[in-house]
Each structure stands twice: as structure tokens, then as C-alpha cells.
């Protein structure tokens, strides 16, 4: 069977001339030659048929009719491929964003937070008309027109399924829709699609008798939300999918994933067209020809790339040598679908005259005794001349004996939940306390690992923790225990494998270099370099360890004093829906909490699992109480939640070990967290980390140590491997900006590299704006910040920085206009509210300055409270409310007595009002002037001496102030601002004006 995999055509009126002039004839010619060599059975287009939802087309134009006429019809007529061989899915560019309604979008994003919620939504709206998904209406109408005359097609608002009858059998195409939630404003972390699509499509196609299933998805799983990513991968591997075709990345890549659960071939296509004149080789048009050999055991890929200088397609030698790669299946495997049947009660057969024995009845005591006797006799006969078959025979009897003896107990454990809980708890203890695992422990671990129907994910997670603790509890290193952790890891079971990775890292770091001498173990560890999601996990764990983020979590000493935590397993007990501790706590509910709200909080809030159990116990015994957080406590709480969410689940998994080692009284490994923990600082980095990941982690460690030059060196090595590496380019720019002499020019060079690939990435644009700021390129800085707002109109950082931009230029009206909009969106963001208050103050709108100063006050931490008090002092002083002004000046000064601004503010306030104390004021103002010698210090000393009647001394201080200002207008404005206070202190208007004019006249004459 021959399939053509094309993707990301991006057809629009912007590129149609290039398409017509260069591309269409070239691809028609290439496909025609391929079809003549071997008949094309299917052409699969994995999304982005048009560009930006048809934004460049005429308003009333049918975008997909245009696509069919210009792209498909020349292929169909000239190559000779019927439309029934065409299979399509939508991509993010096939979405019409003008149909997205913000009010619905916000609510939908908030509600689709679990797999069950997402699947329920997909099931409910598979056939109805819904405004939340009408962004794809035009594509779905087009899809219906394409498939309407096909007998074996099934179409929903989401996925569609199709059967292609070939001479070799029925081939199923599962067109899975990952684009229905897409919008340019939706973060990648929120892109969900509904894994129920995978399940429904597999069932439909299997029911239709398909022997081979091909899935089409626009977004590779790395671009799907963490909520569904692992689940999607498990389903694709286990529900009979043989091949999955992806688009979106514009990079061509193929791989064959082979494991104990079968094989899954993955193809990610180059961009199909986009731009014939594309200068960057990686993104030049191309596609993949895939030949499936059903009689043999290989998949052949022919990679094609458009060569503009010849206006034709040719071998894509950048993707594979000679543009060709064959994927060989492992021995005994075949591409054709296989049925795996579990053989039960199979008797041992006679081979080479060897004796046989099989137990067929688990309750037959005589058979068991007879087997034991044969086992004993045959074991005694073993000697140096025994063969492999002799050993196999004895081991088979051993297995049968154990299985028959253990069968009744295992069945009872499976069928009685309380007994199963006790079994897991006892197995945890048996593992945790064993220096070496005997055959019974190993057999029980394997039972829990394999029997996923009887034993749940949370039970496997506990067993993993016990293996890791066992590895760290004994001096003797056991490679077998590490192997078990890698087994659980590479099963990639949702909610389990990341726990295995965390336990593996701690076990190896604790055992330093003991693992080095075990060759097979090193090979297994090295194999993890090629698993992208493992590398991503290692990166996150290293970040948590290096920055000691595990200390910033919901882990409190008093919690672990509860009797519940007298057992080591309680520190690692996974919290899951409807668990018995939660259920019992809600049934008793001595704390009288809202049970529904509490249960939802426990499900959705990323607290540490042990902390959740402590809260449940408090609900049960009535000791739970609520308290309102204020100021810094709010910030700390939100910070902990953010870290746990962003680094989910690794932040909590690492903190479990930290809490155990710190608080469990019988732990003998308390020193683990007392020294710096890091993969980067051990030999492990050369074994377990992929080269580019190791370089990036090493660079981050140097950045953390403020060795920016060293970090730049590592990042340059990384970019030699992958010049478009997003994180590498962003970090090297940060390093250049962090040098003692910031190098904005070099930083911009690297940022522009990734900006060309990711033009809508706001992090990159914000970093470019920072470069322009450092380089004093004001217009470009403002332009970059405005570009961010075009992509994300409510981007908090951009709004704040534009406010800073105008404040720096003292254009207070524009600063206020921008910041008011920011405060509307982010009323609890201190920096935004405070800067707005300051802008009003500097714009002499003291009433509004006061309003926003008080709005900022409850949002401030300890340091920020000093800023607020200083601002309120200035506001109350303007209003001549002297007692309040003194109060806030004193509060600011008491919080930081060394701060020159606080010293000056207190001195300034003491010299005004009916209770003015000029002597005390002079002490503070002289101190502040000695510290920083600023325009404000000398100006206030001038005020003080003028009020005291020392005109000549006042005159000298005013002259110093003007020299610091070095600008007559600014000096006059400063004097004008204090005029009402000076008049209130007995200085006449004329006298004040005359002094101001005399000082400025002298300054002008001297300069």
C-alpha cells in the first residue's frame, strides 16, 4: 500500500501566485511519476489546508472550493487519483477566529480541566450546533462535501472515520480533530481535543472489519495539553492503531516505536507548500511517500523536497540518506494486524524426551504434592552436565507450583478491596525493608505492575516509592531495583511513570557513582536519552533541585506530627478521587465544611497529597479552620500554587521525598537534602541526559550561579546542535543582557533567530523589547510592546512596561491611560496598581493617586508596603493633612531607617504644619543629603532654611538643587509643587517667586 503524506499547505491569496507559478506543476509531475511506478492508494492531508482561517480570501469566497480547484483538481485529473482516496483533517490555520466568542471561550477553558470533562463535552456535542466550536464550521461543511458519497464514512463535529477497501483488505482512516479548540490566544498548555475521539474511531473501524488503522492528527502529542498527552499516547498504542500521521511542526520526521504492546509507526510531514521561495531549508516544501509492505516486515519512506532552482521535487537528503529510509520490524513481527491470545493452562510438552508435568486443577492437593516431589527429585539430579532444557523443565514446575498455591489467595486479594489495601501496604514494607528482593517480592511487584485491571495506578505509584526508598536505605547497591524503576518508567502509564522517573533520579543521586560498573544498567540509562518526554521530566526535576523549589510547597512540620504519618507509606500515599480517607472525612464532617466545594478543591488544587490527607483528617475531627490571607501571605500562597502547577507533577513528587527525609523520625537518609542535589554535577549527566538537554541544564546552573559568560559558552555549544532551539536562544539573550555590561546587540541577534520561526511568541518579543530598552532604542521598544498587545491584548507584562515607558518619559497622561486599562484586567496586580498611583501623583492628580495607593496597599508585601507608605505621606502632605502625613512617613522610616528616601520624607514632613519641628526636620534632611546629595534633598533643605528665616543658607541649598536638576523648567515645577505648603508655613507668594526667579537667573547666567 502506498500513501502520500502531505501537510500544512497554507494556501492563501498571499502565496497563490508563487503556488501557481512554481509549485503545483512540480508536485503534479512528481506525484504522476510516483503513481506510474506504484499506484497511490491514499493521499492524506494533515491540516492547515488554508492560511489563518481564510483571512486573506474575499469575505464571501468559499475558501475550500478555492483550495480544491487550485490544489486538488490538478492532482486528481493529471495524476489520476480519485477523490475517494483523499483524507483530510483540520489544522489550527483552518479555524475561523472571527467566530470565537470571548465570553464562551473563557467559560469553556475553565471547564475543560480533566479528561472526563473534555470527553463528556465531546460526546455531548458530537452532533449538535454549538457556538463554542463554530470556528470550524466552514471546514466541517467542506469535510462533509468531500465524504458525502462514501458508503463507509462516519462523521461527527469532531472526528471522522473512513474505510478504504483494497485488495489486501480493509484499511481504516481515523481522522482525529485536534484543532476544534485552537485560537491564537490559547496557550499550548490548554490545547485539548478529547481522547474519546481515539477510542470511538478505533471501535468504529474495528467493527467495520478494518485490519489496519491509520490515524491522522494535526498536532503531535508534544503540542497537546499535559492533561491528555499521556492518555492519548497510551490509547494510540493499545487500541490497534498501526500508523499515526502528524502535521503542524513543518519538520519532516518518521519513527517506528516498537514495544511489548506492538508497533506504532509515526510520520510527521514537512510543510506541504506555504512558500515556494522559502529560504530556510528546514521549512522548504516537501512531503513523504510511505510504502507499507504487508507481506514482508518493513515500512519504506521516500522523502521528497521542492528544489526551487530546478522547479521540481527531488530526494530530500536532509531527512535521510538518499532521501530514503526503511523501518525494519523486529524479528517475528509483521505489519499485518495480529491477534494476541493469552494461552492458559497450557501443558508442558515433551521435547527431546524430557519429562513433562502440568498442574491443571488449582484445588488438586495430590497434584501439587506430586509436583513438589518431582521438583525435589529433579533438582537433586542437576550437575555440571545438565542442559538448558533441564533447567527450563524444573523452573516451569516451580512456576506452576507457586501459581497453584498462590491462586486462591491472589483471587481473594483481587476481590476484597480492604484485603488488597493491606496487601499493598505489606508489600510496601517488604520492599522498603529489603536489602535484596527475594523471588516472592519480585513476583508480587510484577503482579502489581502487570495486572492493571485489579491494581490501580495509585497502588503502583506507592510500590515505586518503596523501591526507591529501598535503594537509598542500604549501603549495598542493587541494579535489579533500578531496573524495576526503569521498567515502571518505560511502561509510560499515566500518573505512574513520572513518579518512577523521580524515584530513579533520587536513587541514582544518592548512590553517587555506584551504578557505573554495571554495563547493562548503563545501557538502559543511556537509552533514556532518546525519549523526549523523559528528557523533559529530567529538565524539570533538575530545575526543582537546583533552585530548591521543594522548600516552597505546602509541607509543614506540624502536619507530619499527626499519627497518620507514623508509617513511611503515608508520605507517598497518592490522593485520588473518592479515596476512603476523603469519603469517611466527608461522611463524618465534624468541621461542617461544604462537602462538594471541599471535594472539588482537593481534586483541582495542586496541594501536596500528604497535605490533602491532613486536611481530610482535620475535616473528620473538626479541627479544620479557615483564615483570610493578607499581603505577602497571599503572594506566597499564589506562588506555591503556580510552581506546583507549572512543574506538575514533579514539584510535588520531589517534595514528597524532601518531606519524608526531613520529618519522618525513623528515616536514616536525613542528609540527602543537606547538600546540593544535581544531575548536572554528577557523572550521571553524561549517561542519562541527551546532549542538548545536558548543555541547556548546564547553562541554567551557571546562570543560577550568575556565571553568565560560562552559560553563554554552554548555550553556544547547544545552538551548534540545534540553532533554532527556542529555549537556548531565549536563555543566551538573557545572559547577554545580564552581563556587567549588557550586550543588547548580541542578545537581539539570537532572539531574531527564533522570532523568525515563532513570530507570534510573546516571550521572545518581550525579551526583544527589553533589549531595545537597554540599547535606548525607544521607538523599537514601544513597537515591540505594542506588537505583543496585538497578539495578546491583555498581556500583563506588555501593559506594565508600556506604562513604565511613558512614566520614564514623564508623559503621565499616556502612562495613566495605559495603566488604567491594565488595572481593569489585573486589579490585584500590585506593580500595575502602584505604578498607576505614582503616575497620578506625578501628574498632580492627588485624589486619584490616593484612591489607587489604598487599592495597592492590601496587595503589597513588606518591602512594597514601605513604598506605599512613602507615597501616602506625599499625598497627605499635599492635602495639608499633616497628622496623616507624619503617620505614614514614620511607618516608612521605621520599616527601613537606612533608606535615604524615607529619611528625607520624614524630615520634609516635620518642617510643615502647625506642629512643625524645624530642628528635628533639619537632622533628618541633613542625613538624607549626606547619603545621596540629590536635587530633592537640597531643595527640602532650602525650604527648611527659608521657613527658619535663614535666606542666604536657603539660597545656597536651592542653587545646589538646581545644579542637580540641571534643568530650569524641572526645578521651577518642583518649586511650584510645594508652593501651597510654603505659603501655609508663612512664606509669601511674592517672596517665594522672587527667590525662584533669582536662583534660575543666576543659573542661566553661569551656564
Secondary structure in CASP SS format (residue, H / E / C, confidence):
PFRMAT SS
TARGET T0000
AUTHOR 0000-0000-0000
METHOD secondary structure of the structure
MODEL  1
X C 1.00
X E 1.00
X E 1.00
X E 1.00
X E 1.00
X E 1.00
X C 1.00
X C 1.00
X C 1.00
X C 1.00
X E 1.00
X C 1.00
X C 1.00
X C 1.00
X C 1.00
X H 1.00
X H 1.00
X H 1.00
X H 1.00
X H 1.00
X H 1.00
X H 1.00
X H 1.00
X H 1.00
X H 1.00
X H 1.00
X H 1.00
X H 1.00
X H 1.00
X H 1.00
X H 1.00
X H 1.00
X H 1.00
X H 1.00
X H 1.00
X H 1.00
X H 1.00
X C 1.00
X C 1.00
X C 1.00
X C 1.00
X E 1.00
X E 1.00
X E 1.00
X E 1.00
X E 1.00
X C 1.00
X C 1.00
X C 1.00
X E 1.00
X C 1.00
X H 1.00
X H 1.00
X H 1.00
X C 1.00
X C 1.00
X C 1.00
X C 1.00
X C 1.00
X C 1.00
X C 1.00
X C 1.00
X H 1.00
X H 1.00
X H 1.00
X H 1.00
X H 1.00
X H 1.00
X H 1.00
X H 1.00
X H 1.00
X H 1.00
X H 1.00
X H 1.00
X H 1.00
X H 1.00
X H 1.00
X H 1.00
X H 1.00
X C 1.00
X C 1.00
X C 1.00
X H 1.00
X H 1.00
X H 1.00
X E 1.00
X E 1.00
X E 1.00
X E 1.00
X C 1.00
X C 1.00
X H 1.00
X H 1.00
X H 1.00
X C 1.00
X C 1.00
X H 1.00
X H 1.00
X H 1.00
X C 1.00
X C 1.00
X H 1.00
X H 1.00
X H 1.00
X H 1.00
X H 1.00
X H 1.00
X H 1.00
X H 1.00
X H 1.00
X H 1.00
X C 1.00
X C 1.00
X C 1.00
X H 1.00
X H 1.00
X H 1.00
X H 1.00
X H 1.00
X H 1.00
X H 1.00
X H 1.00
X H 1.00
X H 1.00
X C 1.00
X C 1.00
X C 1.00
X C 1.00
X C 1.00
X C 1.00
X H 1.00
X H 1.00
X H 1.00
X H 1.00
X H 1.00
X H 1.00
X H 1.00
X H 1.00
X H 1.00
X H 1.00
X H 1.00
X H 1.00
X H 1.00
X H 1.00
X H 1.00
X H 1.00
X H 1.00
X C 1.00
X C 1.00
X C 1.00
X C 1.00
X C 1.00
X E 1.00
X E 1.00
X E 1.00
X C 1.00
X C 1.00
X C 1.00
X C 1.00
X E 1.00
X E 1.00
X E 1.00
X E 1.00
X E 1.00
X E 1.00
X E 1.00
X C 1.00
X C 1.00
X E 1.00
X E 1.00
X E 1.00
X E 1.00
X E 1.00
X E 1.00
X E 1.00
X C 1.00
X C 1.00
X C 1.00
X C 1.00
X C 1.00
X C 1.00
X C 1.00
X C 1.00
X C 1.00
X C 1.00
X C 1.00
X C 1.00
X H 1.00
X H 1.00
X H 1.00
X C 1.00
X C 1.00
X C 1.00
X C 1.00
X C 1.00
X H 1.00
X H 1.00
X H 1.00
X H 1.00
X H 1.00
X H 1.00
X H 1.00
X H 1.00
X H 1.00
X H 1.00
X H 1.00
X H 1.00
X C 1.00
X C 1.00
X C 1.00
X C 1.00
X E 1.00
X E 1.00
X E 1.00
X E 1.00
X E 1.00
X E 1.00
X C 1.00
X C 1.00
X C 1.00
X H 1.00
X H 1.00
X H 1.00
X C 1.00
X C 1.00
X H 1.00
X H 1.00
X H 1.00
X H 1.00
X H 1.00
X H 1.00
X H 1.00
X H 1.00
X H 1.00
X H 1.00
X H 1.00
X H 1.00
X H 1.00
X C 1.00
X C 1.00
X C 1.00
X C 1.00
X E 1.00
X E 1.00
X E 1.00
X E 1.00
X C 1.00
X C 1.00
X C 1.00
X C 1.00
X C 1.00
X C 1.00
X E 1.00
X E 1.00
X E 1.00
X E 1.00
X E 1.00
X E 1.00
X E 1.00
X C 1.00
X C 1.00
X E 1.00
X E 1.00
X E 1.00
X E 1.00
X E 1.00
X E 1.00
X E 1.00
X C 1.00
X C 1.00
X C 1.00
X C 1.00
X C 1.00
X C 1.00
X C 1.00
X C 1.00
X C 1.00
X C 1.00
X C 1.00
X C 1.00
X H 1.00
X H 1.00
X H 1.00
X C 1.00
X C 1.00
X E 1.00
X E 1.00
X E 1.00
X E 1.00
X E 1.00
X E 1.00
X E 1.00
X E 1.00
X C 1.00
X C 1.00
X C 1.00
X C 1.00
X E 1.00
X E 1.00
X E 1.00
X E 1.00
X E 1.00
X E 1.00
X E 1.00
X E 1.00
X E 1.00
X E 1.00
X C 1.00
X C 1.00
X C 1.00
X C 1.00
X E 1.00
X E 1.00
X E 1.00
X E 1.00
X C 1.00
X C 1.00
X C 1.00
X C 1.00
X C 1.00
X H 1.00
X H 1.00
X H 1.00
X E 1.00
X E 1.00
X E 1.00
X E 1.00
X E 1.00
X C 1.00
X C 1.00
X C 1.00
X C 1.00
X C 1.00
X C 1.00
X C 1.00
X C 1.00
X C 1.00
X C 1.00
X C 1.00
X C 1.00
X C 1.00
X C 1.00
X C 1.00
X C 1.00
X C 1.00
X C 1.00
X C 1.00
X C 1.00
X C 1.00
X C 1.00
X C 1.00
X C 1.00
X C 1.00
X C 1.00
X C 1.00
X C 1.00
X C 1.00
X C 1.00
X C 1.00
X C 1.00
X C 1.00
X C 1.00
X C 1.00
X C 1.00
X H 1.00
X H 1.00
X H 1.00
X H 1.00
X H 1.00
X H 1.00
X H 1.00
X H 1.00
X H 1.00
X H 1.00
X H 1.00
X H 1.00
X H 1.00
X H 1.00
X H 1.00
X H 1.00
X H 1.00
X C 1.00
X C 1.00
X C 1.00
X C 1.00
X C 1.00
X C 1.00
X H 1.00
X H 1.00
X H 1.00
X H 1.00
X H 1.00
X H 1.00
X H 1.00
X H 1.00
X H 1.00
X H 1.00
X H 1.00
X H 1.00
X H 1.00
X H 1.00
X H 1.00
X H 1.00
X H 1.00
X H 1.00
X H 1.00
X H 1.00
X H 1.00
X H 1.00
X H 1.00
X H 1.00
X H 1.00
X H 1.00
X H 1.00
X H 1.00
X C 1.00
X H 1.00
X H 1.00
X H 1.00
X H 1.00
X H 1.00
X H 1.00
X H 1.00
X H 1.00
X H 1.00
X H 1.00
X H 1.00
X H 1.00
X H 1.00
X H 1.00
X H 1.00
X H 1.00
X C 1.00
X C 1.00
X C 1.00
X C 1.00
X C 1.00
X C 1.00
X H 1.00
X H 1.00
X H 1.00
X H 1.00
X H 1.00
X H 1.00
X H 1.00
X H 1.00
X H 1.00
X H 1.00
X H 1.00
X H 1.00
X C 1.00
X C 1.00
X C 1.00
X C 1.00
X C 1.00
X C 1.00
X H 1.00
X H 1.00
X H 1.00
X H 1.00
X H 1.00
X H 1.00
X H 1.00
X H 1.00
X H 1.00
X H 1.00
X H 1.00
X H 1.00
X H 1.00
X H 1.00
X H 1.00
X H 1.00
X H 1.00
X C 1.00
X C 1.00
X C 1.00
X C 1.00
X C 1.00
X H 1.00
X H 1.00
X H 1.00
X H 1.00
X H 1.00
X H 1.00
X H 1.00
X H 1.00
X H 1.00
X H 1.00
X H 1.00
X H 1.00
X H 1.00
X C 1.00
X C 1.00
X C 1.00
X C 1.00
X C 1.00
X H 1.00
X H 1.00
X H 1.00
X H 1.00
X H 1.00
X H 1.00
X H 1.00
X H 1.00
X H 1.00
X H 1.00
X H 1.00
X H 1.00
X H 1.00
X H 1.00
X C 1.00
X C 1.00
X C 1.00
X H 1.00
X H 1.00
X H 1.00
X H 1.00
X C 1.00
X H 1.00
X H 1.00
X H 1.00
X H 1.00
X H 1.00
X H 1.00
X H 1.00
X H 1.00
X H 1.00
X H 1.00
X H 1.00
X H 1.00
X C 1.00
X H 1.00
X H 1.00
X H 1.00
X H 1.00
X H 1.00
X H 1.00
X H 1.00
X H 1.00
X H 1.00
X H 1.00
X H 1.00
X H 1.00
X H 1.00
X H 1.00
X H 1.00
X C 1.00
X C 1.00
X H 1.00
X H 1.00
X H 1.00
X C 1.00
X C 1.00
X C 1.00
X C 1.00
X C 1.00
X C 1.00
X C 1.00
X H 1.00
X H 1.00
X H 1.00
X C 1.00
X H 1.00
X H 1.00
X H 1.00
X H 1.00
X C 1.00
X H 1.00
X H 1.00
X H 1.00
X H 1.00
X C 1.00
X C 1.00
X C 1.00
X C 1.00
X C 1.00
X C 1.00
X C 1.00
X C 1.00
X H 1.00
X H 1.00
X H 1.00
X H 1.00
X H 1.00
X H 1.00
X H 1.00
X H 1.00
X H 1.00
X C 1.00
X C 1.00
X C 1.00
X C 1.00
X C 1.00
X C 1.00
X H 1.00
X H 1.00
X H 1.00
X H 1.00
X H 1.00
X H 1.00
X H 1.00
X H 1.00
X H 1.00
X H 1.00
X C 1.00
X C 1.00
X C 1.00
X C 1.00
X H 1.00
X H 1.00
X H 1.00
X H 1.00
X H 1.00
X H 1.00
X H 1.00
X H 1.00
X H 1.00
X H 1.00
X H 1.00
X H 1.00
X H 1.00
X C 1.00
X C 1.00
X C 1.00
X C 1.00
X C 1.00
X C 1.00
X C 1.00
X C 1.00
X C 1.00
X C 1.00
X H 1.00
X H 1.00
X H 1.00
X H 1.00
X H 1.00
X H 1.00
X H 1.00
X H 1.00
X H 1.00
X H 1.00
X H 1.00
X H 1.00
X H 1.00
X H 1.00
X H 1.00
X C 1.00
X C 1.00
X C 1.00
X H 1.00
X H 1.00
X H 1.00
X H 1.00
X H 1.00
X H 1.00
X H 1.00
X H 1.00
X H 1.00
X H 1.00
X H 1.00
X H 1.00
X H 1.00
X H 1.00
X C 1.00
X C 1.00
X C 1.00
X C 1.00
X C 1.00
X C 1.00
X C 1.00
X C 1.00
X H 1.00
X H 1.00
X H 1.00
X C 1.00
X C 1.00
X C 1.00
X C 1.00
X C 1.00
X C 1.00
X C 1.00
X C 1.00
X C 1.00
X C 1.00
X H 1.00
X H 1.00
X H 1.00
X H 1.00
X C 1.00
X C 1.00
X H 1.00
X H 1.00
X H 1.00
X H 1.00
X H 1.00
X H 1.00
X H 1.00
X H 1.00
X H 1.00
X H 1.00
X H 1.00
X H 1.00
X H 1.00
X H 1.00
X C 1.00
X C 1.00
X C 1.00
X H 1.00
X H 1.00
X H 1.00
X H 1.00
X H 1.00
X H 1.00
X H 1.00
X H 1.00
X H 1.00
X H 1.00
X H 1.00
X H 1.00
X H 1.00
X H 1.00
X C 1.00
X C 1.00
X C 1.00
X C 1.00
X H 1.00
X H 1.00
X H 1.00
X H 1.00
X H 1.00
X H 1.00
X H 1.00
X H 1.00
X H 1.00
X H 1.00
X H 1.00
X H 1.00
X H 1.00
X C 1.00
X C 1.00
X C 1.00
X C 1.00
X C 1.00
X H 1.00
X H 1.00
X H 1.00
X H 1.00
X H 1.00
X H 1.00
X H 1.00
X H 1.00
X H 1.00
X H 1.00
X H 1.00
X H 1.00
X H 1.00
X H 1.00
X C 1.00
X C 1.00
X C 1.00
X C 1.00
X H 1.00
X H 1.00
X H 1.00
X H 1.00
X H 1.00
X H 1.00
X H 1.00
X H 1.00
X H 1.00
X H 1.00
X H 1.00
X H 1.00
X H 1.00
X C 1.00
X C 1.00
X C 1.00
X H 1.00
X H 1.00
X H 1.00
X H 1.00
X H 1.00
X H 1.00
X H 1.00
X H 1.00
X H 1.00
X H 1.00
X H 1.00
X H 1.00
X H 1.00
X H 1.00
X C 1.00
X C 1.00
X C 1.00
X C 1.00
X H 1.00
X H 1.00
X H 1.00
X H 1.00
X H 1.00
X H 1.00
X H 1.00
X H 1.00
X H 1.00
X H 1.00
X H 1.00
X H 1.00
X H 1.00
X C 1.00
X C 1.00
X C 1.00
X H 1.00
X H 1.00
X H 1.00
X H 1.00
X H 1.00
X H 1.00
X H 1.00
X H 1.00
X H 1.00
X H 1.00
X H 1.00
X H 1.00
X H 1.00
X H 1.00
X C 1.00
X C 1.00
X C 1.00
X C 1.00
X H 1.00
X H 1.00
X H 1.00
X H 1.00
X H 1.00
X H 1.00
X H 1.00
X H 1.00
X H 1.00
X H 1.00
X H 1.00
X H 1.00
X H 1.00
X C 1.00
X C 1.00
X C 1.00
X H 1.00
X H 1.00
X H 1.00
X H 1.00
X H 1.00
X H 1.00
X H 1.00
X H 1.00
X H 1.00
X H 1.00
X H 1.00
X H 1.00
X C 1.00
X C 1.00
X C 1.00
X C 1.00
X H 1.00
X H 1.00
X H 1.00
X H 1.00
X H 1.00
X H 1.00
X H 1.00
X H 1.00
X H 1.00
X H 1.00
X H 1.00
X H 1.00
X H 1.00
X H 1.00
X H 1.00
X H 1.00
X H 1.00
X C 1.00
X C 1.00
X C 1.00
X H 1.00
X H 1.00
X H 1.00
X H 1.00
X H 1.00
X H 1.00
X H 1.00
X H 1.00
X H 1.00
X H 1.00
X H 1.00
X H 1.00
X H 1.00
X H 1.00
X C 1.00
X C 1.00
X C 1.00
X C 1.00
X H 1.00
X H 1.00
X H 1.00
X H 1.00
X H 1.00
X H 1.00
X H 1.00
X H 1.00
X H 1.00
X H 1.00
X H 1.00
X C 1.00
X C 1.00
X C 1.00
X C 1.00
X C 1.00
X C 1.00
X C 1.00
X H 1.00
X H 1.00
X H 1.00
X H 1.00
X H 1.00
X H 1.00
X H 1.00
X H 1.00
X H 1.00
X H 1.00
X H 1.00
X H 1.00
X H 1.00
X H 1.00
X H 1.00
X C 1.00
X C 1.00
X H 1.00
X H 1.00
X H 1.00
X H 1.00
X H 1.00
X H 1.00
X H 1.00
X H 1.00
X H 1.00
X H 1.00
X H 1.00
X H 1.00
X H 1.00
X C 1.00
X C 1.00
X C 1.00
X H 1.00
X H 1.00
X H 1.00
X H 1.00
X H 1.00
X H 1.00
X H 1.00
X H 1.00
X H 1.00
X H 1.00
X H 1.00
X H 1.00
X H 1.00
X H 1.00
X H 1.00
X C 1.00
X C 1.00
X H 1.00
X H 1.00
X H 1.00
X H 1.00
X H 1.00
X H 1.00
X H 1.00
X H 1.00
X H 1.00
X H 1.00
X C 1.00
X H 1.00
X H 1.00
X H 1.00
X H 1.00
X H 1.00
X H 1.00
X C 1.00
X C 1.00
X C 1.00
X C 1.00
X H 1.00
X H 1.00
X H 1.00
X H 1.00
X H 1.00
X H 1.00
X H 1.00
X H 1.00
X H 1.00
X H 1.00
X H 1.00
X H 1.00
X H 1.00
X H 1.00
X H 1.00
X H 1.00
X H 1.00
X H 1.00
X C 1.00
END
